[in-house]
Amino acid sequence: MTMTEPAPPKAERWTAQWKELYEEVVTTGLCTGCAGCVVTCPHDVIGYEHEEGKYKPFHLEEELGPANCLHGEKGCTTCTRACPRFRQWEPAADMHLFGRVRESDEMAGIWRQLLLTRATDKVQHEKGQDGGFVSAMLIWLLEHDYIEAAMVSGVEPDDAWKAKPVLARNKEEVIATAGSRYTYCANPLALRDAKEQGLSRLALVGMGCQTSSPPVMWDRKAGKVSKPFLFNIGLLCSKTFDDAIFPELFEAKYGLKKQDMVKMNIKGVFQIWMKDGSYHEIDLKECHQWTRQGCKSCPDFAAEHSDIATGGIGKDNDWTLTIVRTELGEEVIERMIKDGVIEARPAQEDEVAMKLLRTLSIVSRRRWPEWADKAVSVGVPPPKKKADGAAPAAH
């Protein structure tokens, strides 16, 4: 008599719909406003307002009210399959991208290479943030036919600091949208424009809350709605700020008018460069009260589910810390280095960047509520007790 292997357990059928998403994510503070559920809804019944105090999805149909969905009751589950904060989202994305979940010491997620990079092209280098790496990568992906367009943040025609989701389809449009704006922009919303223009091979540039959505969709088998996302570029992000920070802090206290700003960055302080050539630093503690609501529970500083994550956290404004996470990311970055489009060196040369990557990843993971999925908090050390009278650490 031969022993037969027991049949593997059948995967549990996915039945969660808008009702569960609304109860478990939208109303609990877990929702980051990434708009993944909005752009993938096959029935176009999830709305979104891209403005201060909003940045959250809401149900449009009247029949069952804001908390339930007629299509969900009939079996539609796309919104929960696309949500990068719904239930076990981190293990789902990890398993799809890497074939394993992160270890307890991998605070910044799973990676293959850690580099410092910068663009070799003078215009890309100067116009971009921290060395122009993202601009160089998007232009290279377009020119080598990996993608037809990139979902990025642009600005309103009458306000150079009011971010809005746009498509960049060529070199000129990539350069025009370069640089960082520290207010929120739900870049996946640009998927609608791509569909209207018949574009189906896209890169997404976004914070971790946005770049976790495609791999979560792939793992949860969301179907054709996930197919346009071909390349995922993550931006390291501690938080974003409400637009009110411009008039209420920068202008009211420091006399820095929005229309006179030419560049901003965050390097331990909020750095602002003005048209008159002046440079200003503002303590991040002062900015804290303008933190966007959707960022307050976000645990992902390091955009852990992107193909390549990048951000200027090193000691030098001229280089970008670049975390190569997937096989596809590695293929692209090695080809770019070979083509001479970017310079690269080991990130371990910058001890400041290495320490900050771990520290800021831990700080963000500590925001994740205890009652939510435990996987996010695996390995996170408890906060050190502050000595009496010690000032709290700046985030």
Secondary structure as GFF3:
##gff-version 3
##sequence-region A 1 395
A	DSSP	alpha_helix	18	21	.	.	.	ID=ss1
A	DSSP	pi_helix	22	26	.	.	.	ID=ss2
A	DSSP	alpha_helix	36	40	.	.	.	ID=ss3
A	DSSP	beta_strand	46	48	.	.	.	ID=ss4
A	DSSP	beta_strand	57	59	.	.	.	ID=ss5
A	DSSP	alpha_helix	70	73	.	.	.	ID=ss6
A	DSSP	alpha_helix	78	82	.	.	.	ID=ss7
A	DSSP	alpha_helix	89	98	.	.	.	ID=ss8
A	DSSP	beta_strand	113	119	.	.	.	ID=ss9
A	DSSP	alpha_helix	122	127	.	.	.	ID=ss10
A	DSSP	alpha_helix	133	143	.	.	.	ID=ss11
A	DSSP	beta_strand	149	156	.	.	.	ID=ss12
A	DSSP	beta_strand	159	168	.	.	.	ID=ss13
A	DSSP	alpha_helix	171	176	.	.	.	ID=ss14
A	DSSP	three_ten_helix	187	190	.	.	.	ID=ss15
A	DSSP	alpha_helix	191	196	.	.	.	ID=ss16
A	DSSP	beta_strand	202	207	.	.	.	ID=ss17
A	DSSP	alpha_helix	208	211	.	.	.	ID=ss18
A	DSSP	alpha_helix	213	219	.	.	.	ID=ss19
A	DSSP	three_ten_helix	223	226	.	.	.	ID=ss20
A	DSSP	beta_strand	229	235	.	.	.	ID=ss21
A	DSSP	alpha_helix	245	245	.	.	.	ID=ss22
A	DSSP	pi_helix	246	251	.	.	.	ID=ss23
A	DSSP	three_ten_helix	258	260	.	.	.	ID=ss24
A	DSSP	beta_strand	261	266	.	.	.	ID=ss25
A	DSSP	beta_strand	269	274	.	.	.	ID=ss26
A	DSSP	beta_strand	279	283	.	.	.	ID=ss27
A	DSSP	alpha_helix	284	287	.	.	.	ID=ss28
A	DSSP	three_ten_helix	288	290	.	.	.	ID=ss29
A	DSSP	three_ten_helix	293	295	.	.	.	ID=ss30
A	DSSP	beta_strand	308	311	.	.	.	ID=ss31
A	DSSP	beta_strand	320	324	.	.	.	ID=ss32
A	DSSP	alpha_helix	327	339	.	.	.	ID=ss33
A	DSSP	beta_strand	342	346	.	.	.	ID=ss34
A	DSSP	three_ten_helix	347	349	.	.	.	ID=ss35
A	DSSP	alpha_helix	351	365	.	.	.	ID=ss36
A	DSSP	three_ten_helix	374	377	.	.	.	ID=ss37
###
